[in-house]
Amino acid sequence: MKERVAIIGGGLGGLSAAIRLQRRGFRVQLFERNSRPGGKMNEFTAGGYRFDTGPSLLTMPFVIDALFRFAGARREDYLEFVPLTPLCRYFWEDGAVLNASSDVSQMAEEIAKLSREDAQNYPAFLEYARGIYELTAAIFLNSPIHEAKKLFTRENLRTLLRLRRIDPLRTVHRGVSRFFRDPRTVQLFDRFATYNGSDPFQAPATLNIIPYVEHGLGGYYIRGGMYRLVEALERLARDLGVEIHLNSPVEQIIHRDGRILGVQVNRELIETDYLVCNADVVSTHNRLIGGFPARRQKLNRLEPSLSGLVFLWGVAGKYSQLAHHNIVFSADYREEFQQIFCERRAPDDPTIYIAVTSKTDPADAPGYGENWFVLLNMPYLEEGQDWSGETERMREAIFCKLRRRGIDLRGQVETERVITPEEFYSRYGSNRGSIYGISSNRRSTAFRRPANRSRELKGLYFAGGSTHPGGGIPLVLLSGKIAAELIVEDAGRSGAGCREHRAECGKQGERLHDAALPLKQ
Ligand SMILES: Cc1cc2nc3c(=O)[nH]c(=O)nc-3n(C[C@H](O)[C@H](O)[C@H](O)COP(=O)(O)OP(=O)(O)OC[C@H]3O[C@@H](n4cnc5c(N)ncnc54)[C@H](O)[C@@H]3O)c2cc1C
């Protein structure tokens, strides 16, 4: 009889683990509490407008290609990845505008509009960021670093001895400031720390890997909307035989004598041999697992990542000033992060991120309009916050800031849907509304992030943004891969004999190598 795996949650981490485990011969049942899979990567339509509700930028697309290959399918048959030009358009208070490019010389030309000296230093910065990627990708993104046997291999030891090169002692801001002088260039590259919900003035400079991931490896959109990825993974999973149960919240994780027995869904016990939890690790320990108070306390002490406030606006009008991705910076970045991370409130002058997918997919809005996804960085949930008041205040702040850029939205917003940090908690169970798991504001975060295999309960594994290697589409998909590989190993099915596994490892190795080739000049 096939060994059984139950999965809690149909986010990207859950879907990734489900596909891999079903392919490896397990019988997989996935339970998602909402009526659609995808978790934070979701979709909303109203009044002729279509919106993605979560991720808008895809990086490291080869991680998705590898997942399809593992499942015996071709990604190209399901999804089209669209490279974006410009990658992003940046706006500053003084009127400066920069179109970011993955082409090194073009990007340097753009930076030269801010500072000639910074433009000259850009290739060296990208090389530095690429160096961090090369050193960290294999160890930190692809393997379960909490497992000593896997971490301290001969191959990894060589890398670990060079760990100082990943710049763990400086902050992101200090790392960036070594290369750039103009405060606007520094702000541009500091911002990448927020990609995993961290503060550039606290997080280690190792996170300067992120600009290389976007600028060196490229940023993409998915034709038809980011949610097409969820649909494609759901189809792939169902075609392989994964049983997906929607509207099925797991009420409790049942265990006895240190071993998982099953999950309780609709008051019924579903027995299982292995359990992958894609729900937030901290929320899971708070709400679904009985016992282990010390563990729960330890997890609750970890600092959550940033949350976000999202406005989905159907806007009547065409705004040629904007590209597909846009950032309108605050005047004082340090002050903004002080207010978010230390005072835990919405900032007075927020940095505004606007994605307009109808620029690339005109069908996403009526002919006269545009679909705006507007995201502001926000603190994680804390007692005493007033999100309806903050929403009003932030709407006004955005309108004011955009008016200064010649964009007057008064009377132009036809449809609105707001997602507050409270909804990230109530709808998806994200710990204190965080959108990327725990923050990377401390040097030790990579090792403090919850592991993919439970230490307390045999048979329990974790996949998702709140576990290793962290948040964001590619990392979360990789966490599903790591959890699946640990189960395969524990079930004694690892290594030799699995054709798909070997084929994928070979190809992915090549891909990581591709990524390390010299940059386009
Ligand atoms: C506004 C926003 C913008 C973002 N932008 C980007 C971006 O541009 N690029 C990028 O790469 N990443 C981005 N991210 C991050 C990315 O969306 C996440 O890292 C990723 O989608 C998280 O996937 P996950 O599988 O960890 O968790 P989730 O998406 O949270 O999925 C967990 C699932 O578990 C389900 N669940 C929870 N509890 C239970 C239970 N008891 N029973 C059954 N089911 C349960 C939830 O309903 C949910 O479906 C963004 C996120 C947000 C919110």
The ligand as a Tripos MOL2 file, in Angstrom:
@<TRIPOS>MOLECULE
LIG
   53    58     1     0     0
SMALL
NO_CHARGES

@<TRIPOS>ATOM
      1 C1          1.1950   41.6380   -0.9180 C.3       1 LIG1
      2 C2          2.2770   40.6130   -1.1880 C.ar      1 LIG1
      3 C3          3.2060   40.8460   -2.1760 C.ar      1 LIG1
      4 C4          4.1900   39.9000   -2.4460 C.ar      1 LIG1
      5 N1          5.0470   40.1020   -3.4880 N.ar      1 LIG1
      6 C5          5.8890   39.1320   -3.8640 C.ar      1 LIG1
      7 C6          6.5970   39.2360   -5.0890 C.ar      1 LIG1
      8 O1          6.4450   40.2010   -5.8520 O.2       1 LIG1
      9 N2          7.4430   38.2190   -5.4240 N.ar      1 LIG1
     10 C7          7.5990   37.1160   -4.6270 C.ar      1 LIG1
     11 O2          8.3710   36.2220   -4.9890 O.2       1 LIG1
     12 N3          6.9080   36.9840   -3.4670 N.ar      1 LIG1
     13 C8          6.0540   37.9510   -3.0790 C.ar      1 LIG1
     14 N4          5.2940   37.8000   -1.9530 N.ar      1 LIG1
     15 C9          5.5420   36.6470   -1.0650 C.3       1 LIG1
     16 C10         4.8330   35.3890   -1.5330 C.3       1 LIG1
     17 O3          3.5130   35.6700   -1.8570 O.3       1 LIG1
     18 C11         4.8470   34.3830   -0.4190 C.3       1 LIG1
     19 O4          6.1620   34.1700    0.0700 O.3       1 LIG1
     20 C12         4.2830   33.0290   -0.8470 C.3       1 LIG1
     21 O5          3.1570   33.1430   -1.6680 O.3       1 LIG1
     22 C13         3.9460   32.2890    0.4190 C.3       1 LIG1
     23 O6          3.5490   30.9800    0.1210 O.3       1 LIG1
     24 P1          3.3630   29.9220    1.2860 P.3       1 LIG1
     25 O7          3.1300   28.6270    0.6400 O.co2     1 LIG1
     26 O8          4.4450   30.0220    2.2590 O.co2     1 LIG1
     27 O9          2.1510   30.4210    2.1930 O.3       1 LIG1
     28 P2          0.6740   30.9450    1.9850 P.3       1 LIG1
     29 O10         0.5040   31.6140    0.6980 O.co2     1 LIG1
     30 O11         0.3750   31.7270    3.2090 O.co2     1 LIG1
     31 O12        -0.1670   29.5990    1.9870 O.3       1 LIG1
     32 C14        -0.5070   28.9190    3.1580 C.3       1 LIG1
     33 C15        -1.8380   28.2510    2.8970 C.3       1 LIG1
     34 O13        -2.1910   27.4740    4.0500 O.3       1 LIG1
     35 C16        -3.5920   27.6260    4.2450 C.3       1 LIG1
     36 N5         -3.8910   27.2860    5.6470 N.ar      1 LIG1
     37 C17        -3.4740   27.9250    6.7590 C.ar      1 LIG1
     38 N6         -3.9490   27.3080    7.8530 N.ar      1 LIG1
     39 C18        -4.6720   26.2390    7.4140 C.ar      1 LIG1
     40 C19        -5.4040   25.2210    8.0740 C.ar      1 LIG1
     41 N7         -5.5080   25.1570    9.4040 N.pl3     1 LIG1
     42 N8         -6.0140   24.2880    7.3110 N.ar      1 LIG1
     43 C20        -5.9320   24.3090    5.9520 C.ar      1 LIG1
     44 N9         -5.2630   25.2810    5.2910 N.ar      1 LIG1
     45 C21        -4.6360   26.2240    6.0100 C.ar      1 LIG1
     46 C22        -3.8480   29.0850    3.9160 C.3       1 LIG1
     47 O14        -5.2160   29.3280    3.6470 O.3       1 LIG1
     48 C23        -2.9660   29.2480    2.6810 C.3       1 LIG1
     49 O15        -3.6530   28.9340    1.4940 O.3       1 LIG1
     50 C24         4.2760   38.7230   -1.6640 C.ar      1 LIG1
     51 C25         3.3450   38.5030   -0.6570 C.ar      1 LIG1
     52 C26         2.3460   39.4180   -0.4380 C.ar      1 LIG1
     53 C27         1.3070   39.1170    0.6000 C.3       1 LIG1
@<TRIPOS>BOND
     1     1     2 1
     2     2     3 ar
     3     2    52 ar
     4     3     4 ar
     5     4     5 ar
     6     4    50 ar
     7     5     6 ar
     8     6     7 ar
     9     6    13 1
    10     7     8 2
    11     7     9 ar
    12     9    10 ar
    13    10    11 2
    14    10    12 ar
    15    12    13 ar
    16    13    14 ar
    17    14    15 1
    18    14    50 ar
    19    15    16 1
    20    16    17 1
    21    16    18 1
    22    18    19 1
    23    18    20 1
    24    20    21 1
    25    20    22 1
    26    22    23 1
    27    23    24 1
    28    24    25 2
    29    24    26 1
    30    24    27 1
    31    27    28 1
    32    28    29 2
    33    28    30 1
    34    28    31 1
    35    31    32 1
    36    32    33 1
    37    33    34 1
    38    33    48 1
    39    34    35 1
    40    35    36 1
    41    35    46 1
    42    36    37 ar
    43    36    45 ar
    44    37    38 ar
    45    38    39 ar
    46    39    40 ar
    47    39    45 ar
    48    40    41 1
    49    40    42 ar
    50    42    43 ar
    51    43    44 ar
    52    44    45 ar
    53    46    47 1
    54    46    48 1
    55    48    49 1
    56    50    51 ar
    57    51    52 ar
    58    52    53 1
@<TRIPOS>SUBSTRUCTURE
     1 LIG1         1 GROUP 0 **** ****
